[in-house]
Amino acid sequence: MKSLKKKHYILAVLALLLIVGAAWAFIIYRQFCAPMLTGTATHYLYIDTDDTADSVYSKLSGACSEQGMKGLKRLASYNDYGQHLRTGRYAIEPGQQALDVFRMLRNGQQTPVMLTVPEVRTMDRMAAKLSAKLMLDSASLASALCSQDYCQQLGYDTATIACLFVPNTYEVYWNVSLDGLMQRMKREHDAYWNADRKQKAAAQGLTPNEVATLASIIDEETANNAEKPMIAGMYLNRLKRGMLLQADPTVKYALKDFTLQRILNRHLEVESPYNTYKYAGLMPGPIRVPSVQAIEAVLNPAQHDYLYMCAKEDFSGTHNFARTLSEHMQNARRYQQALNKLGIK
């Protein structure tokens, strides 16, 4: 009899343990399968080299459900996630469960960013713009772009490194390394400069770097893409005749003063290889990262015999073109009178 009671007791204990275990397993299962997000919008999680498991949880807590967070933390604890963090940008979608998110983080299945290379004047500005979209430190990127040794590894120097960048939008990973980013830019540059474009550049007597250098002037002259082939044709005409380019934007660059609204005679005296009023031919390199539209304008210029241009007196951002100096001086006089009327000095 005692033996039977003992068996009943053991069976009851086992049954209770099974019930408790099943209940506990069900609770854990619910946590693992709990939806992570409380809202309906995608949440982007950025994990960098300074993060810990706790800081990752902190970044998630505002957007995620309590059950989802419990499930994620439990999974992370079981798998020692804190010792194996992988940097990156992770997209957590509505409907994803804690287990889905954990697997994504553990395996480093990040979502790329769409990186637009900006049309900027300086490499410091380039570094600031790119680092704002990437994990890269802006100071490190700026230092590399201003380093002669680093630029030479890519086939450029500090004057021509702006030629490397083709301002398009690219899909890259947020945690891309400095070298990884620059090698990607080089591949995109080489892909852009295909045989057809190189042939068109050679037909103008220019290298790809020289095309980019001339294109940078055109971008500074106008934001009107429709007019860029006209300006390209004008500057190419001057180059072919051995004339000074006499481009006002190059003087602003030489002076490092991009706020100048009016170029005066005293400005033209600045001693710099970028001063195209003093030195014939193209500058040592671009005065900004040129747009694709300006590059294409140089490769496909308008065919005409204009040698001069001057901003229109209506300040429309377009220009009056002239074949002779006397005609140009008349255009320039009208523009100067318009500046005087507005008190621009």
Disulfide bonds with the S-S distance in Angstrom:
none
